[in-house]
Structure formats: C-alpha cells, structure tokens
Amino acid sequence: MPTKLVGFNNDSITSFDRLENNAWSQTSTVTPLANNTSYFGYHIDLAINAPDGDLEYMAVGAPYSDKSGSANIGLVYIYSKTVGS
C-alpha cells in the first residue's frame, strides 16, 4: 500500500501521509507563485527516499504558464524537503 498520496485540485497540490491506522493525514499544500490558470499540478513527479519513505523532491508541471511574454510556454517547479520537516 502507498504511504504517500499527492492530489491536484484548482491549481494547488496537496500531499498526504498514511498513518498506522490506515487513515490519511494532510501534510502540506503547495500553490504556484502567481494566481493563474496554468494547470499547476497537472503533471507531478515524486522522488521518495526508499528506506524511510520521506518525500525528498517534487517536480510540478504547469503546462499553460506564461513566461517572459510567451503565452502557454509551460513551467516546471521543483520543490525540495526542508531540513527538519
């Protein structure tokens, strides 16, 4: 059974951890820097540390993001675990 779950809804990412009683506990919510309709979270890739199951990195795609005057060029956001969290 998975110990991590990541969901996408309305331009935000929410992550959950499975508890010992098989319930899910929300651990974080991530939103893009700008409030837009970029489809932030449409693509997600996780790097999980195998021995302890901790989420180390998360790559989040936003295929319809605008950048430097180019419409819908797309962006990828990379998040890393904060030490001590």
N, C-alpha and C positions, 0 to 999 in steps of 0.2 A: 504494500500500500504506500502511496506517496506521503511524504512528510511535509511537502511544500505545495502550496497552491497559489497561483497568481491569476488574477482576473482583470479584465479590461472593461471599462464602462464609462461612456461620456468623457473621453479624453483624460482618463486617470487610470492608474494601475494600483491595485490593492493586493497585498500579499498576506497569506495566512500560514500558520504552522499547525500541524496536527498535534493535539495533546495526547497524553497517555490514555485518556478515556475515549479516544477517537473523535472528540469534538474538535472543531476548528477555531483558532484564536487569531483575530486580525492583528498583524504585526506592524504594518506600515501602509501608507498611501502616498503615491508619487504623482505629481502633476507636472506638465511642461512649464517652461519659463513664461510663455505667453499664453493668454487665454484665446484659443482659436479653434478652428475645426480641422485640425491637422491629422486626425485619426491617430493621435498619440496612443500607443499601446496596441496598434493593430497587429504588429509583429513583436514578439518577445522571445529573447533567448536568455537562459539562465546558466550560470556557472556555479555549481554546488560542490562544496568540499565534501568528498565522499566519506571520510571517516566520521565526521560529526554531523553531516547534513546541513551545515550552515550555508546560507546563500552568500557567495563571495562577490559576484558581479552580475549585473543585469543589463542587457542591451535592449533598448526600447525603440522601435521604429515608429516614425511619424511620416508616412508616405506623402502626405499632402501639405507639408510645411513649406513656408515661403522663406527664402534666404537671399539677401543682397539684391532685392528687386526681382528675383526669379520666382514666379508662381509655381507652386506644387513641385518644387525641386526635391523635397523629402530630406529628412534628417534622421540620424540615429543618435540617441542619448545613451551614454554609458554611465552606470551608477556602480559604485563600489561600497562594500561594507565599511562602516565607520568603526574604527578600533574601539572596543569596549561596548559595542551594541549587540 
